């Protein structure tokens, strides 16, 4: 191991940091165990197998990735919808029908992205 890694390993934890790590570890273990039990129940297994635990871990990681994608959809959709509102109002007063149509389409796309990000 390099010297930097050894120094990092030898760092002492503040008591509050240690208790936070224990709490987060327990929360994650509880979530993993519950998810594995649900998977075992759905597959009508008598006991929770290691394959159920592996599948539960994959599902937890997949949900984390999906939540990031959902947040991105919501942010981009909100930006599109905000552009629609501002552009639609300004173009409505000028009477440019082509730009009005473009902003309306942008508004529909933005709302679709927001609803897509909000669905479970």
N, C-alpha and C positions, 0 to 999 in steps of 0.2 A: 504494500500500500504506500501511496505517496505521503509525504509529510503533511500536506494540507488535509487529506482525508483522516489521518491519525489525529490531527488537532481538532477536527470537527467531531470525531467520535468521542474524544476526551472532554468535550465541553460539558459543563454541569448544567442541569436543568433547574430552573427556579421551581419551588414547590407548587406554585399555581400552574406553571406550564406542565409539570408532571401530572397534576390532577386533571388538567384539560385533556391531555393525551389519553389518560385512562378513560375519561368520560366519552371522548369521541370514539375510542376503540370499542368500548362497551356498546355504544349506540350502533356502530357499524356491525358489530358481531350480532346484535339483536336483530337488525334489519336483514342480515344475511341468513340467519337461522330461520326467521319467519318466512322469508322468501323461499328458502329450501323446503320448508314444511308445506307451504302452499303448493309448490311444484310436485312434491311427493304425493300430496292429497289428490291433486288433479290427475296424476297418473295412476291413482289407486294402489300405491305401494304400501306395504305394511310398515316399512321403516324408511327413514331418510338416508339415502345412499350418497356416496361422495359425488356421483354424477349429478345428483340433485343440487348439491352445494355448488359444484362448478357451473351448472346452468344458472343458478341464482346469482352467482358472481357476475357472469356474463350479462344477465339481465340488468343488474344494478349499474354496471358500466355503460351499457347501451342506453339506459334511461338518462344517465348523466350527459352523454353526447347529444341525445335528442333534445334535452332541455336547452343546451347551448344553441342548437339550430332553431328551436322555437323562439328563443329570445331574439335571435337575429331576424327571423321573419317578422316578429312583432315590431321591432325597431324600424326595419326597412318599410314595412307596410304603413306604419305611422308617418314616416317621412313622405311616402308617396301620397298618402291621404292629405297631409298638411300642404303639400305642393298643389294638390287638386283644389283645396279650399281657397288658397290665396290666388292661384292662377284663374280659377273659374270666376271668382268675383271680379277680378281686374279685367278679364276678357269679356265678361258679360256686359260691362259698361261700355267697352269699345265696340262690341258687336261682331267680333271675328269668330264666325261659326266653326271654322276648322280647328282653331285653337281651343274653343269651348269643348268640342268633341274630344280632342286629345286629352284635355284635363279631366273630362268625365271618365274616359277610359282609364286614365291614371288613378282616379279615385276608386273605381271598381277594383282595379288590380291591388291597390293599397289595402282596401277593406278585405279583399279575399286573402291577402297575405296575413293580415292581423287575425282573421278568423281561423286560418289554417294554423297559425302559431298558438292560438288559444285552445284549440281542440286537444283532447287528451289522447 
